[in-house]
Amino acid sequence: WVARGFLHASQRSRSIKVGPDQFPEAWDRILHYAERFGLKTVPDVYVVQEGGVLNAFAAKHHRRNFIQINSDIFEVGTTEIGPRPKDPKALDFVIAHEMGHVAASHVTYWYSWLSGFVWYVPFLGTALSRSKEYTADNWAHSVVPDGVQGIVMLSSGKYLYPTVNGEAIAERAGEPDGFVWLLNAFATHPIQTKRLAALYDRSSPGKLF
């Protein structure tokens, strides 16, 4: 509770809070996805400059859900920079993914407390974490199916990703390699090949191992 309190305080003290008077177009889409997911309250959404790191997360302090989106991801959906056009769908997928964590109750104290015990079981703790990411991706895909490039961006960066063939990355998911299997087994997020394979092929769930 204390750790999350400091994390929330950090957002409130150094971030840009998205709202009607700050990135209103993005705020309207946040309201839309919160309604689609049936959230009783709209999470606070903060934009933070983190030195070029492409990342976002959802968390909760007390009774308030909040989401951080690093500025290098946020600008992709709000600003046209150089030859790269504005891509709202890519940003929306990231927003919907994090809201998916909230909708699936991944950020509640009880869920976090109970899942914490699972980390003591080898491979099981990271498998649970990967399953949460697949679940949040499923929430996002249900409302922004054409925003998968937002995940491709994590592999190639905010400038190169529009030219990257994400399906070609996904096709490598089945390549046999023991060390890749082991890397995925220890990872908190599905490796990119498996994650994109699950997003492009909706006929089967994401592979945990």
N, C-alpha and C positions, 0 to 999 in steps of 0.2 A: 504494500500500500504506500509506504514511504517512497520507494523507488519510483513508482508510477506517479506519485505526487510531484517529485522533482522533474520527471520527464515532461509532465503536463505543464509545469511552471516554465520549463525551458521553451516549449512551444509558444506559450503566451507572452514570453518576455522578448523573444528575438525573431519571431516569425511574422509572415504576412498572413492574416486571417482572411480567407475567402468569404465574401458576403455580398450583399446587394450593392455596396459602395466600393467593392474591391473585386475586380474580375467578375462583373455581374453575369456575363454569358456563361462562364464556367459554373457560377453559383446556381443559375437556373437549371443546368444539367445535373448538378448535385442534388437539387431538390427533386428533380424528375426521377433519378435512380433511387433515392431514398423512398419515394412513394411507391415505385415499382416493387421494391423489396419489402414493403410493408413495415418500414421502420417507424416507430412511434415518435422518435425525435431524430432530427437530422444531426449527424455527427459534425463536430467542429472540424474544419479542414484548414490546415496550415501549410504554407509554402515556405520552405527553408533552403537557403543557399548552403550547399555542402561540398563546395570545391569540385564540382563536376561529377560527383557520384550519382549514379542512376539508381534510385531506391525510393521506396514508399513503405509505410507500415500503418497498421491500425492498432489502437490500444484503448484503455479505459482507465479513468481515475474517478473514484467515488461513483457517481451515477452518470458521468459524462463520457460518452465515446468521442474519440478524436482520431484524426487521420493526418499523417504528415506525408507530403509529397515533395520530394526534392525539386528545386527550381529548374534543374536541367531537364527533367521530365515535364514539368508543368508548362515550360515555355514552348515545348513542341506543339501543344494543343491550343496555345493562345497567341503565338507570335510567329510571323513569317520571317525567317532569318536567312539571308543570302539566297542561294538557289533552292533551299528547302522550304516548301510551302507549309502553311499551318495545317496541322493534322489533329483536329479535335477528337476523332475516333480513337486514335492511339492513346491519348490522355484519358478519354472516357473509359477505356478498358481498364486502365490502372485504377481510376477512381472506383469503378464498379467492382473490381477485384477486392479492393480494401473494404468497400461497403459489404461485400460478400462475407468477409471475415466477421464483420459486426452482425450481419443477418444470421450467420450460422453460430452465433454465440461463442466464437473463438476467443473473444477478448474479455469475457466475463471472469470475475475472480474465481468462481467455483471451477470453471473449466480449466483455468490456468493452474489452480492448486492441485486438482486431481491429475491433470496430465503431467504435472511436475514429477509425480512418482514414477511415471512410465519411463522417464529418462534414465532411471537406474537399471533398466532392462536393456542389454546390448541389442542394437539395431532397432528395437521397437520404438524408442523415443523419437529417433529421426524419421522412422516410417510414419509415425503419427503426424509429425510436422509436415512431411511431404503430402500426406493425405489432406491436410488442411489447405495446402496451397492448391492442390487439384480442385478441392471443393470451391475455393474462392474463384478459381479460374472458371469453373462451371457457372457460378453466379454471373460472372462478367460476360461470358459467352452467351448467356441466355438473353442479355439485353443489348450487347454490342458485338455481335458475331463478326462484323467486319473491322473490328479494332485489334485483331491479333497482332498486328505490326507493333503494337505497344509492348508486347513481350519480345518480339524479334529485336526491338531496340536495345534490349538488355545485352544482346550478343554483339551488336555492331555499333552502338553509339547513336547519338541524336542526329548526326549529319548523314551517316552512311546507310542507316537502316532502310530508307525508302527504296534503295536500289538492291536490297538483299532479298533473295528468294527463301522465304521461311520454310516452305515445303521441302526444299532441298536439304535444309538442316534436319527437318523432321524425319526424312528418309533414312538418316544415319542412325536412328534410334535402335534398330535391330542388329547393328553390326556387333559381332561377338568380340568381346574384349574383357578379360577378367578384371583388369584394373579399373576400367570404366564402371563395371558393376559394383566394385568395392567403393569407388568414389561416390557413386549414387547412394549406396547403402549408408554411408556416413554423413550424407548431405541433409541439411534441414529443408532445402528446396529441391524439387526434381531437377535433374540435369536438363539443360536446354533441349537436347535432342528428344528426350522422352516427354518433356513438357509440351513442346510444339507438336509432337506426334499426337498427343491427346487432344490438342486444340484443333488440329486439321482433320483428324479422323474421329468423328463423333460416334462411331459404331461400337466403341469399347471404352471402358474407363482407363484413366492413366495408370501406368505401370509403376508400382511402388519399388519393385526390384528388377 
